[in-house]
Amino acid sequence: MNILYINNKKAVESKCWTEKLGVNQCMIAARNAVLDNLSAKIEDAVIEQVLRFGTADIGREYLSCIQDAARRYAADIFAALRRYEYNPELMRLTVVGGGGCIIKNFGEYDPARVTILDDICATAKGYETLAVLALRRKEGV
């Protein structure tokens, strides 16, 4: 997870961090929860279905286990944001990329203060835009 402050539509370069919190880590946490709590191995495709849509056609006990792991993971994401001074009363949050589905389906947040762009390519597109802008500035265009 990359954290970037934007003020007046400009990135604040001194307030940019990377945390090892992403969809893959949530998948691992959910897989381990099912293994630890239900002694069963589960396919990643099933976990992905639950993370993307909030549900899947599996037994209630397995679904609940994965959902609980995803809720804990979403809470961890917000805890990490708070460590970097995120305050939902003072700022808006925009979640970009695949992790948006975890926040949308399992996070506790005010939808009026959080925008979720769940295009899994959004992060790459954003970095591409930043690179193009940097090149234009460098070339003086």
Contacts in CASP RR format, 6 or more apart in sequence:
PFRMAT RR
TARGET T0000
AUTHOR 0000-0000-0000
METHOD contacts of the structure
MODEL  1
MNILYINNKKAVESKCWTEKLGVNQCMIAARNAVLDNLSAKIEDAVIEQV
LRFGTADIGREYLSCIQDAARRYAADIFAALRRYEYNPELMRLTVVGGGG
CIIKNFGEYDPARVTILDDICATAKGYETLAVLALRRKEGV
1 18 0 8 1.000
1 19 0 8 1.000
1 20 0 8 1.000
1 21 0 8 1.000
1 22 0 8 1.000
1 77 0 8 1.000
1 80 0 8 1.000
1 99 0 8 1.000
2 16 0 8 1.000
2 17 0 8 1.000
2 18 0 8 1.000
2 19 0 8 1.000
2 123 0 8 1.000
3 15 0 8 1.000
3 16 0 8 1.000
3 17 0 8 1.000
3 18 0 8 1.000
3 19 0 8 1.000
3 80 0 8 1.000
3 81 0 8 1.000
3 84 0 8 1.000
3 86 0 8 1.000
4 11 0 8 1.000
4 12 0 8 1.000
4 15 0 8 1.000
4 16 0 8 1.000
5 11 0 8 1.000
5 12 0 8 1.000
5 15 0 8 1.000
5 16 0 8 1.000
6 12 0 8 1.000
11 130 0 8 1.000
15 84 0 8 1.000
17 84 0 8 1.000
19 80 0 8 1.000
21 73 0 8 1.000
21 76 0 8 1.000
21 77 0 8 1.000
21 80 0 8 1.000
22 99 0 8 1.000
23 51 0 8 1.000
23 98 0 8 1.000
23 99 0 8 1.000
23 101 0 8 1.000
23 102 0 8 1.000
25 73 0 8 1.000
26 51 0 8 1.000
26 69 0 8 1.000
26 70 0 8 1.000
26 73 0 8 1.000
26 99 0 8 1.000
26 102 0 8 1.000
27 44 0 8 1.000
27 47 0 8 1.000
27 48 0 8 1.000
27 51 0 8 1.000
29 69 0 8 1.000
29 72 0 8 1.000
29 73 0 8 1.000
30 42 0 8 1.000
30 47 0 8 1.000
30 50 0 8 1.000
30 51 0 8 1.000
30 65 0 8 1.000
30 66 0 8 1.000
30 69 0 8 1.000
30 70 0 8 1.000
30 73 0 8 1.000
31 41 0 8 1.000
31 42 0 8 1.000
31 44 0 8 1.000
31 47 0 8 1.000
32 69 0 8 1.000
33 65 0 8 1.000
33 66 0 8 1.000
33 68 0 8 1.000
33 69 0 8 1.000
34 40 0 8 1.000
34 41 0 8 1.000
34 42 0 8 1.000
34 62 0 8 1.000
34 65 0 8 1.000
34 66 0 8 1.000
34 69 0 8 1.000
35 41 0 8 1.000
35 42 0 8 1.000
37 65 0 8 1.000
38 61 0 8 1.000
38 62 0 8 1.000
38 65 0 8 1.000
40 62 0 8 1.000
42 62 0 8 1.000
42 66 0 8 1.000
46 56 0 8 1.000
46 58 0 8 1.000
46 62 0 8 1.000
46 66 0 8 1.000
47 66 0 8 1.000
49 55 0 8 1.000
49 56 0 8 1.000
50 56 0 8 1.000
50 58 0 8 1.000
50 63 0 8 1.000
50 66 0 8 1.000
50 67 0 8 1.000
50 70 0 8 1.000
51 66 0 8 1.000
51 70 0 8 1.000
51 101 0 8 1.000
51 102 0 8 1.000
51 105 0 8 1.000
52 101 0 8 1.000
52 105 0 8 1.000
53 101 0 8 1.000
53 105 0 8 1.000
54 67 0 8 1.000
54 70 0 8 1.000
54 105 0 8 1.000
54 106 0 8 1.000
55 63 0 8 1.000
56 63 0 8 1.000
56 66 0 8 1.000
67 106 0 8 1.000
70 102 0 8 1.000
70 105 0 8 1.000
70 106 0 8 1.000
71 106 0 8 1.000
71 107 0 8 1.000
73 102 0 8 1.000
73 106 0 8 1.000
74 102 0 8 1.000
74 103 0 8 1.000
74 106 0 8 1.000
74 107 0 8 1.000
74 108 0 8 1.000
75 107 0 8 1.000
75 108 0 8 1.000
77 102 0 8 1.000
77 103 0 8 1.000
77 107 0 8 1.000
78 86 0 8 1.000
78 107 0 8 1.000
78 108 0 8 1.000
78 109 0 8 1.000
81 93 0 8 1.000
86 93 0 8 1.000
88 109 0 8 1.000
88 110 0 8 1.000
88 113 0 8 1.000
88 114 0 8 1.000
92 113 0 8 1.000
92 114 0 8 1.000
92 115 0 8 1.000
93 109 0 8 1.000
93 113 0 8 1.000
93 114 0 8 1.000
93 115 0 8 1.000
94 114 0 8 1.000
94 115 0 8 1.000
94 116 0 8 1.000
94 117 0 8 1.000
95 103 0 8 1.000
95 114 0 8 1.000
95 115 0 8 1.000
95 116 0 8 1.000
95 117 0 8 1.000
95 118 0 8 1.000
96 117 0 8 1.000
96 119 0 8 1.000
96 122 0 8 1.000
96 123 0 8 1.000
96 126 0 8 1.000
97 117 0 8 1.000
97 118 0 8 1.000
97 119 0 8 1.000
97 120 0 8 1.000
97 121 0 8 1.000
97 122 0 8 1.000
97 123 0 8 1.000
98 118 0 8 1.000
98 119 0 8 1.000
98 120 0 8 1.000
98 122 0 8 1.000
98 123 0 8 1.000
99 118 0 8 1.000
100 116 0 8 1.000
100 117 0 8 1.000
100 118 0 8 1.000
101 118 0 8 1.000
103 109 0 8 1.000
103 114 0 8 1.000
103 116 0 8 1.000
104 116 0 8 1.000
104 118 0 8 1.000
119 125 0 8 1.000
END
